[in-house]
């Protein structure tokens, strides 16, 4: 049936008025603060006119369809349950929400401003849109309503209990934490603590082979998380895999800072942790050189430590592996929305001379980088539906947050994310030495994850042009964690390698000659590492070294058990 012209005109007028109101609200939402006042955003007029017409046309069709029959439910996992399709009002609400979300995203793209401002506006709009999804509200979520009816309200009671428990913990539960216990079913690779100070414990792992390579392997995990991301369970443990390949393996387990650590600086972590650990591993193994691996900020710290040692004409590391590591901070992806001089100065004033960045604050920041997957998904499941999230070791680790010393954090913000000083030769003085990472002439294995939202793949690749020595670059599928923790036995995902070893100027050029290979990148890394590990020798019969380094306690040690 052909719609009445007066009806069509009325619908168009309704959505024209709706668009005008949306524009007004968007301008308020997207006002960009400056030193003195907020400035209303400006738009590309042509893009805005096109967007407005598209919105009115699509909204008119949606309204007309919604009057008689339910519209097709948008293809979005938030609305994938069958209850959304069976309920005409719910289907209409979901469709209207998606239409408005697309319009707001289009308006963000039409903003005329510098890229930093545009990025912040996009981020703010994404957060607001994610929060406003009808799936997040009991009154608009037909699946939650159905479950409440079927359970006679029990799901709502359980949801309230879940919410109160999470409020007491201070974060939204992502997994059933009762299933996991560090040292019992995560972080279980057999080993011992062989050294400790007030910043870290050094763990040595029991060999799984009769012979080991003469150059031991030291792993430097990020201090913003706990080390057992590298040792979740036996089947997905990078540490156990390295041990099984004949590597005599050591790992730094960071202390979870408390008030007694509130004065610790970047220099403390470099000198009294990374450099100290390198020296201890050398002594224990009687090795002139060792191999080292740094993950995320652990890779940044390892590179800084090597630059300090190089300035002292010391070269104790034969090869380095950098996993999702930033050296050149020109492209920090979505995290860049938080960083400007005002923010950094406020952090310096707040905790630059002492204090702690609470682990939950850091964890919440990372969660809201992916709000639908890491926040609202669990709000719906835990609270609206009264469900217990499934047990997942990686998400258990993700919730096991760590504090950071304020001076360390303030230094890191300014000198890396804000000013990108690490790649400027001699710009930084660390541990009394003018450092220059561009002179680190040693073999380096550089890994980046294709969908990494914390260390963008282009930023991982940029390290190939910072370091001057022999380099091998490998790209893995998935994100910051799942791309790294990808054991060969599961035969999941894929990775990309260039057989000619070329490292052209851009990642796009590199990909032009790269081959996609199924499965894990671990096997490629293991073969590369063996080539730098020296000859094989009989595996040690005991931990540490007689006379100086004795086993203090069994792995995973006390430090990893400390809570933020």
C-alpha positions as CSV (number, residue, x, y, z in Angstrom):
1,X,0.0,0.0,0.0
2,X,1.3,3.5,-0.9
3,X,1.8,5.7,2.1
4,X,-0.4,8.8,2.4
5,X,1.6,11.9,1.3
6,X,0.6,13.7,4.5
7,X,1.9,10.7,6.5
8,X,5.2,10.7,4.6
9,X,5.6,14.5,5.0
10,X,4.9,14.2,8.7
11,X,7.5,11.4,9.1
12,X,10.1,13.4,7.3
13,X,9.4,16.5,9.5
14,X,9.6,14.4,12.6
15,X,13.0,13.1,11.7
16,X,14.2,16.5,10.5
17,X,13.3,17.9,14.0
18,X,14.9,14.8,15.5
19,X,18.1,15.5,13.5
20,X,18.2,19.1,14.6
21,X,17.9,18.0,18.3
22,X,20.6,15.4,17.7
23,X,22.9,18.0,16.2
24,X,22.4,20.3,19.3
25,X,23.2,17.4,21.7
26,X,26.2,16.3,19.6
27,X,27.7,19.8,19.7
28,X,27.4,19.7,23.5
29,X,28.8,16.2,23.8
30,X,31.7,17.0,21.5
31,X,32.8,20.4,22.8
32,X,36.6,20.3,22.9
33,X,38.1,21.8,26.0
34,X,41.0,24.3,25.6
35,X,43.1,26.3,28.1
36,X,40.3,28.8,28.6
37,X,37.0,27.7,27.3
38,X,35.1,25.0,25.4
39,X,34.9,25.5,21.7
40,X,31.9,24.1,19.7
41,X,32.9,21.8,16.9
42,X,32.6,22.7,13.3
43,X,31.4,20.3,10.6
44,X,32.1,19.6,6.9
45,X,28.8,21.1,5.5
46,X,28.7,18.8,2.5
47,X,29.2,15.6,4.5
48,X,26.7,16.8,7.1
49,X,24.0,17.5,4.4
50,X,24.6,14.1,2.9
51,X,24.4,12.4,6.3
52,X,21.2,14.3,7.2
53,X,19.5,13.2,4.0
54,X,20.6,9.6,4.5
55,X,19.4,9.6,8.1
56,X,16.0,11.1,7.2
57,X,15.5,8.5,4.3
58,X,16.5,5.5,6.4
59,X,14.5,6.7,9.4
60,X,11.4,7.2,7.3
61,X,11.7,3.7,6.0
62,X,12.2,2.3,9.5
63,X,9.2,4.2,10.9
64,X,7.0,3.2,8.0
65,X,8.0,-0.5,8.4
66,X,7.7,-0.3,12.1
67,X,4.1,0.8,12.0
68,X,2.9,-2.5,10.5
69,X,5.5,-5.2,10.9
70,X,8.7,-5.5,12.9
71,X,11.8,-4.5,11.0
72,X,14.7,-6.9,10.5
73,X,16.9,-7.0,13.6
74,X,20.3,-5.5,13.0
75,X,23.2,-7.9,12.5
76,X,24.9,-7.2,15.8
77,X,25.8,-9.8,18.5
78,X,24.1,-7.7,21.1
79,X,20.7,-8.3,19.3
80,X,21.4,-11.8,18.1
81,X,19.1,-13.7,20.5
82,X,15.8,-14.9,19.0
83,X,13.8,-12.8,21.5
84,X,14.8,-9.6,19.7
85,X,13.4,-10.9,16.4
86,X,10.2,-12.2,18.0
87,X,9.4,-8.9,19.7
88,X,8.4,-6.2,17.2
89,X,9.0,-3.3,19.7
90,X,12.4,-4.7,20.6
91,X,13.3,-5.1,16.9
92,X,12.3,-1.6,16.2
93,X,14.2,-0.2,19.2
94,X,17.3,-2.1,18.2
95,X,17.0,-0.8,14.6
96,X,16.4,2.8,15.7
97,X,19.4,2.6,18.0
98,X,21.7,1.3,15.2
99,X,20.4,4.1,12.9
100,X,21.2,6.7,15.5
101,X,24.5,5.1,16.3
102,X,25.5,5.2,12.7
103,X,24.4,8.8,12.4
104,X,26.5,9.9,15.4
105,X,29.5,8.0,14.0
106,X,29.0,9.8,10.7
107,X,28.8,13.1,12.5
108,X,32.0,12.4,14.3
109,X,33.7,11.8,11.0
110,X,32.3,15.0,9.6
111,X,34.0,17.1,12.3
112,X,36.5,19.6,11.0
113,X,39.4,19.7,13.4
114,X,43.0,18.4,14.0
115,X,43.3,14.6,14.1
116,X,43.8,14.6,17.9
117,X,40.5,16.4,18.4
118,X,38.7,14.2,15.9
119,X,40.1,11.1,17.6
120,X,38.8,12.3,21.0
121,X,35.4,13.0,19.6
122,X,35.2,9.6,18.0
123,X,36.2,8.0,21.3
124,X,33.6,10.0,23.3
125,X,30.9,9.2,20.8
126,X,31.8,5.5,20.8
127,X,31.6,5.4,24.6
128,X,28.3,7.1,24.7
129,X,26.8,5.0,22.0
130,X,28.0,1.8,23.6
131,X,26.4,2.8,26.9
132,X,23.1,3.7,25.3
133,X,22.5,0.4,23.7
134,X,18.9,-0.9,24.5
135,X,20.5,-4.2,25.3
136,X,21.9,-2.6,28.5
137,X,18.5,-1.8,30.0
138,X,16.1,-4.3,31.5
139,X,13.1,-2.4,30.2
140,X,14.4,-2.7,26.6
141,X,16.1,-6.1,26.6
142,X,13.6,-8.9,25.7
143,X,16.1,-11.6,26.5
144,X,16.6,-10.4,30.1
145,X,12.8,-9.9,30.5
146,X,12.1,-13.5,29.2
147,X,14.6,-14.9,31.6
148,X,13.1,-13.0,34.5
149,X,9.7,-14.4,33.7
150,X,11.0,-18.0,33.2
151,X,12.9,-18.0,36.5
152,X,10.1,-16.2,38.4
153,X,12.4,-13.3,39.2
154,X,15.3,-15.4,40.3
155,X,17.6,-14.1,37.6
156,X,16.9,-10.5,38.8
157,X,17.7,-11.5,42.4
158,X,21.0,-13.2,41.3
159,X,21.8,-10.2,39.1
160,X,21.4,-7.8,42.1
161,X,23.7,-10.1,44.1
162,X,26.3,-10.1,41.3
163,X,26.1,-6.3,41.1
164,X,26.6,-5.9,44.9
165,X,29.6,-8.3,44.8
166,X,31.2,-6.4,41.9
167,X,30.6,-3.1,43.6
168,X,32.4,-4.5,46.7
169,X,35.3,-5.6,44.4
170,X,35.4,-2.4,42.5
171,X,35.1,-3.9,39.0
172,X,32.8,-5.8,36.7
173,X,33.5,-9.5,36.8
174,X,34.5,-11.0,33.5
175,X,35.0,-14.6,34.5
176,X,34.2,-17.0,37.3
177,X,37.1,-16.1,39.5
178,X,36.3,-18.9,42.0
179,X,37.6,-21.5,39.5
180,X,41.2,-20.2,39.4
181,X,44.0,-20.1,41.9
182,X,47.5,-18.9,41.1
183,X,49.9,-21.7,41.6
184,X,47.2,-24.3,41.5
185,X,45.7,-24.2,38.1
186,X,47.4,-21.1,36.6
187,X,51.1,-20.3,36.8
188,X,51.9,-24.0,37.4
189,X,55.1,-24.5,35.5
190,X,57.5,-26.1,38.0
191,X,60.3,-23.8,39.2
192,X,61.6,-21.8,42.1
193,X,62.4,-18.2,43.2
194,X,66.2,-17.9,43.1
195,X,66.5,-14.1,43.8
196,X,64.4,-11.3,45.1
197,X,64.6,-7.7,46.1
198,X,61.9,-5.0,46.9
199,X,60.9,-4.7,43.2
200,X,60.9,-8.2,41.7
201,X,61.4,-11.9,42.2
202,X,63.5,-13.9,39.7
203,X,62.0,-17.4,38.9
204,X,64.0,-20.2,37.4
205,X,62.1,-23.1,35.8
206,X,62.9,-26.8,36.0
207,X,64.3,-28.1,32.7
208,X,62.1,-30.5,30.7
209,X,64.9,-31.8,28.5
210,X,68.2,-33.6,29.4
211,X,70.2,-30.8,27.7
212,X,69.7,-27.1,27.6
213,X,71.2,-24.3,25.5
214,X,74.2,-22.6,27.2
215,X,72.7,-19.1,26.9
216,X,69.7,-18.9,29.2
217,X,66.5,-17.0,28.4
218,X,65.2,-14.2,30.6
219,X,61.6,-13.0,30.2
220,X,60.7,-9.5,31.1
221,X,56.9,-9.2,31.3
222,X,55.0,-5.9,31.6
223,X,55.0,-4.5,35.1
224,X,51.4,-3.2,34.6
225,X,50.2,-6.8,34.7
226,X,51.3,-10.1,36.4
227,X,53.8,-12.4,34.7
228,X,51.6,-15.4,34.5
229,X,50.0,-14.3,31.3
230,X,53.1,-16.1,30.0
231,X,52.2,-19.2,32.1
232,X,48.4,-19.5,32.2
233,X,47.9,-23.3,32.0
234,X,50.3,-25.9,30.6
235,X,48.7,-26.1,27.2
236,X,48.9,-22.3,26.6
237,X,52.1,-21.4,28.5
238,X,54.8,-19.7,26.6
239,X,57.1,-20.3,29.5
240,X,56.5,-24.0,29.5
241,X,56.9,-24.1,25.7
242,X,60.3,-22.3,26.0
243,X,61.4,-24.8,28.6
244,X,60.3,-27.7,26.4
245,X,62.5,-26.4,23.6
246,X,65.6,-26.7,25.7
247,X,65.8,-23.1,26.9
248,X,67.0,-22.6,30.5
249,X,64.2,-20.1,31.3
250,X,64.0,-17.3,33.9
251,X,61.2,-14.8,34.4
252,X,60.8,-11.6,36.3
253,X,57.8,-11.6,38.7
254,X,57.0,-8.0,39.6
255,X,56.0,-7.0,43.1
256,X,52.5,-5.5,43.3
257,X,53.5,-2.0,44.6
258,X,52.1,-0.8,47.9
259,X,52.7,2.4,49.9
260,X,56.3,1.3,50.6
261,X,57.0,1.4,46.8
262,X,55.4,4.8,46.2
263,X,58.7,6.5,45.5
264,X,60.0,4.0,43.0
265,X,61.1,5.5,39.6
266,X,61.7,4.4,36.1
267,X,65.4,4.3,36.9
268,X,64.8,2.0,39.8
269,X,63.0,-0.5,37.6
270,X,65.7,-0.4,35.0
271,X,68.7,-0.6,37.3
272,X,67.4,-2.6,40.2
273,X,65.2,-4.9,38.2
274,X,65.9,-5.5,34.6
275,X,69.7,-4.9,34.7
276,X,69.9,-6.7,38.1
277,X,68.0,-9.7,36.7
278,X,70.3,-9.9,33.6
279,X,73.3,-9.9,35.9
280,X,71.9,-12.6,38.2
281,X,70.9,-14.8,35.3
282,X,74.5,-14.5,33.9
283,X,75.9,-15.5,37.3
284,X,73.6,-18.4,37.8
285,X,74.3,-19.8,34.4
286,X,78.0,-18.8,34.2
287,X,77.0,-17.2,30.9
288,X,78.9,-14.4,29.2
289,X,75.7,-13.5,27.4
290,X,72.1,-14.4,27.7
291,X,69.0,-14.0,25.5
292,X,66.1,-11.8,26.6
293,X,62.4,-11.4,25.8
294,X,60.3,-8.3,26.6
295,X,56.5,-8.2,26.3
296,X,54.7,-4.9,25.9
297,X,56.1,-2.3,28.3
298,X,58.5,-5.1,29.4
299,X,60.0,-4.8,25.9
300,X,60.3,-1.0,26.3
301,X,62.0,-1.5,29.6
302,X,64.3,-4.2,28.3
303,X,65.3,-2.0,25.4
304,X,66.0,0.9,27.8
305,X,68.1,-1.3,30.0
306,X,70.1,-2.6,27.0
307,X,70.7,1.1,26.0
308,X,72.0,1.9,29.5
309,X,74.3,-1.1,29.4
310,X,75.5,-0.2,26.0
311,X,76.4,3.3,27.2
312,X,78.5,1.5,29.8
313,X,80.1,-0.5,27.1
314,X,78.5,-3.7,28.4
315,X,76.7,-6.1,26.1
316,X,75.4,-9.0,28.2
317,X,72.4,-9.9,25.9
318,X,73.1,-11.8,22.7
319,X,69.6,-11.5,21.2
320,X,66.3,-9.8,22.1
321,X,62.7,-10.7,21.4
322,X,60.2,-7.8,21.5
323,X,56.5,-8.8,21.7
324,X,53.9,-6.1,20.9
325,X,56.4,-3.5,22.1
326,X,56.5,0.3,21.6
327,X,59.8,2.0,21.0
328,X,58.6,4.7,18.6
329,X,55.6,6.2,20.2
330,X,54.5,8.2,17.2
331,X,51.4,6.0,16.8
332,X,49.9,4.8,20.0
333,X,46.5,4.1,18.6
334,X,43.4,4.7,20.8
335,X,45.4,5.4,23.9
336,X,46.5,8.7,22.4
337,X,43.1,10.1,23.2
338,X,44.1,10.3,26.9
339,X,47.5,11.9,26.4
340,X,48.3,15.6,26.2
341,X,50.4,18.0,28.2
342,X,47.6,19.0,30.5
343,X,46.8,15.4,31.4
344,X,50.5,14.5,31.9
345,X,51.2,17.6,34.0
346,X,48.2,16.8,36.2
347,X,49.5,13.2,36.8
348,X,53.0,14.6,37.5
349,X,51.5,16.9,40.1
350,X,49.3,14.2,41.6
351,X,51.9,11.4,41.9
352,X,55.2,12.4,40.2
353,X,57.0,12.8,43.5
354,X,55.3,9.8,45.1
355,X,52.1,7.8,45.3
356,X,50.4,4.9,43.5
357,X,48.3,4.5,40.4
358,X,45.7,2.1,41.5
359,X,45.5,-1.1,39.5
360,X,41.7,-0.9,39.1
361,X,42.0,2.5,37.5
362,X,44.4,1.2,34.9
363,X,42.3,-2.0,34.3
364,X,39.1,0.1,33.8
365,X,40.9,2.3,31.3
366,X,41.9,-0.7,29.2
367,X,38.5,-2.3,29.5
368,X,36.8,0.9,28.1
369,X,39.0,0.7,25.0
370,X,36.6,-2.1,24.0
371,X,33.4,-1.2,25.9
372,X,31.0,-3.6,24.2
373,X,33.2,-6.6,24.7
374,X,34.9,-5.9,28.0
375,X,32.2,-3.9,29.9
376,X,28.6,-3.9,28.7
377,X,28.6,-7.5,27.6
378,X,29.2,-8.4,31.3
379,X,26.8,-5.8,32.6
380,X,24.1,-7.5,30.6
381,X,25.1,-11.1,31.5
382,X,25.9,-10.6,35.1
383,X,23.3,-8.1,36.2
384,X,20.3,-8.2,33.8
385,X,20.3,-11.9,33.3
386,X,21.9,-13.0,36.6
387,X,24.5,-15.2,34.9
388,X,27.9,-16.3,36.2
389,X,30.4,-15.5,33.5
390,X,32.2,-18.6,32.2
391,X,35.6,-19.6,33.6
392,X,38.4,-18.2,31.3
393,X,42.0,-18.1,32.5
394,X,43.0,-15.1,30.4
395,X,40.2,-13.0,31.8
396,X,41.0,-14.1,35.3
397,X,44.5,-12.8,34.7
398,X,43.1,-9.6,33.2
399,X,41.1,-9.0,36.4
400,X,44.2,-9.6,38.7
401,X,45.3,-6.0,38.5
402,X,48.6,-4.4,39.7
403,X,49.4,-1.0,41.0
404,X,52.1,1.2,39.6
405,X,54.5,3.6,41.5
406,X,53.5,7.2,40.7
407,X,57.0,8.4,39.7
408,X,57.5,5.5,37.4
409,X,54.1,6.1,35.7
410,X,54.6,9.9,35.4
411,X,58.0,9.5,33.8
412,X,56.7,6.9,31.4
413,X,53.8,9.1,30.3
414,X,55.9,12.1,29.6
415,X,59.0,10.6,28.0
416,X,57.3,8.0,25.9
417,X,53.6,8.7,25.1
418,X,53.8,12.5,25.2
419,X,57.3,13.4,24.0
420,X,58.5,10.2,22.3
421,X,62.0,10.7,23.7
422,X,63.2,7.2,23.7
423,X,64.1,7.2,20.0
424,X,65.8,10.6,20.2
425,X,69.6,9.8,20.6
426,X,70.9,11.1,23.9
427,X,67.7,12.9,24.8
428,X,67.1,10.8,27.9
429,X,69.4,10.2,30.9
430,X,68.5,6.9,32.5
431,X,70.5,5.5,35.5
432,X,73.0,8.2,34.9
433,X,73.6,7.4,31.3
434,X,72.6,9.2,28.1
435,X,70.7,6.4,26.3
436,X,70.4,5.7,22.6
437,X,68.3,2.7,21.6
438,X,69.1,3.4,17.9
439,X,72.6,2.0,18.6
440,X,71.4,-1.4,19.9
441,X,73.1,-3.5,17.3
442,X,72.0,-7.1,18.2
443,X,69.7,-9.6,16.6
444,X,66.1,-8.9,17.4
445,X,62.9,-10.8,16.8
446,X,60.0,-8.3,16.6
447,X,56.4,-9.6,16.9
448,X,53.2,-7.5,16.4
449,X,49.5,-8.5,16.5
450,X,47.4,-7.5,13.6
451,X,44.3,-6.3,15.6
452,X,46.2,-5.0,18.6
453,X,44.4,-1.9,20.0
454,X,47.1,-1.2,22.7
455,X,50.2,-1.4,20.5
456,X,49.0,-0.9,16.9
457,X,50.6,-3.2,14.4
458,X,52.1,-0.2,12.6
459,X,53.8,0.8,15.8
460,X,55.2,-2.6,16.3
461,X,56.6,-2.5,12.8
462,X,58.1,0.9,13.4
463,X,60.6,-0.7,15.8
464,X,62.2,-2.3,12.7
465,X,63.5,1.1,11.7
466,X,64.6,2.1,15.2
467,X,67.0,-0.8,15.8
468,X,70.0,-1.1,13.5
469,X,70.9,-4.8,13.8
470,X,69.7,-8.0,12.3
471,X,65.9,-8.1,12.6
472,X,63.1,-10.6,11.9
473,X,59.5,-9.2,11.9
474,X,56.5,-11.5,12.3
475,X,52.8,-10.5,12.4
476,X,50.2,-12.6,14.1
477,X,46.5,-12.6,13.9
478,X,44.2,-11.4,16.7
479,X,44.9,-8.8,19.4
480,X,47.4,-7.7,22.1
481,X,47.1,-10.8,24.2
482,X,45.3,-13.5,22.2
483,X,47.8,-13.0,19.3
484,X,50.8,-13.6,21.6
485,X,49.3,-16.5,23.6
486,X,48.7,-18.8,20.7
487,X,50.3,-22.2,21.3
488,X,51.1,-24.4,18.3
489,X,49.2,-27.4,19.6
490,X,45.9,-25.7,19.2
491,X,46.6,-24.8,15.6
492,X,44.6,-21.6,15.8
493,X,44.9,-18.3,13.9
494,X,47.7,-17.6,11.5
495,X,50.9,-15.5,11.2
496,X,52.7,-13.7,8.4
497,X,56.4,-13.9,7.5
498,X,58.5,-12.6,4.6
499,X,60.9,-15.3,3.4
500,X,63.3,-12.7,1.9
501,X,63.6,-11.0,5.3
502,X,63.1,-7.5,3.7
503,X,61.9,-4.7,6.0
504,X,60.7,-1.9,3.7
505,X,59.6,1.5,4.9
506,X,56.0,0.8,5.6
507,X,54.0,-2.1,7.0
508,X,51.9,-2.2,3.8
509,X,55.0,-2.7,1.7
510,X,56.1,-5.5,4.0
511,X,52.7,-7.2,3.7
512,X,53.0,-7.0,0.0
513,X,55.7,-9.6,0.1
514,X,54.6,-11.5,3.2
515,X,53.1,-15.0,3.2
516,X,50.3,-16.0,5.5
517,X,51.0,-19.3,7.3
518,X,48.5,-21.3,9.4
519,X,48.9,-21.7,13.2
520,X,51.2,-20.2,15.8
521,X,54.3,-18.0,15.3
522,X,55.9,-19.8,18.3
523,X,57.6,-22.4,16.2
524,X,59.2,-19.8,14.0
525,X,60.5,-17.9,17.1
526,X,61.8,-21.1,18.8
527,X,63.9,-21.9,15.7
528,X,65.2,-18.3,15.5
529,X,66.1,-18.4,19.2
530,X,68.0,-21.7,19.0
531,X,70.3,-20.1,16.4
532,X,71.3,-17.5,19.1
533,X,71.4,-19.8,22.1
534,X,74.8,-21.4,21.7
535,X,75.7,-25.0,22.1
536,X,73.7,-27.5,24.2
537,X,75.0,-28.5,27.6
538,X,73.7,-30.9,30.3
539,X,70.6,-29.5,32.1
540,X,71.2,-28.2,35.6
541,X,70.2,-30.6,38.5
542,X,69.2,-27.8,40.9
543,X,68.0,-24.3,40.9
544,X,70.2,-21.2,41.3
545,X,73.9,-21.6,42.0
546,X,75.7,-23.1,45.0
547,X,77.0,-20.6,47.5
548,X,75.1,-17.6,46.4
549,X,71.7,-18.2,44.7
550,X,69.5,-20.7,46.5
551,X,65.9,-21.7,46.0
552,X,63.9,-19.3,48.2
553,X,60.5,-20.7,47.6
554,X,58.6,-22.6,44.9
555,X,57.3,-20.9,41.8
556,X,55.2,-18.8,41.3
557,X,56.4,-17.1,44.5
558,X,54.9,-14.7,46.9
559,X,54.9,-11.5,44.8
560,X,52.5,-12.7,42.2
561,X,50.0,-13.5,44.9
562,X,49.8,-9.9,46.2
563,X,46.6,-8.1,45.3
564,X,46.3,-4.5,44.3
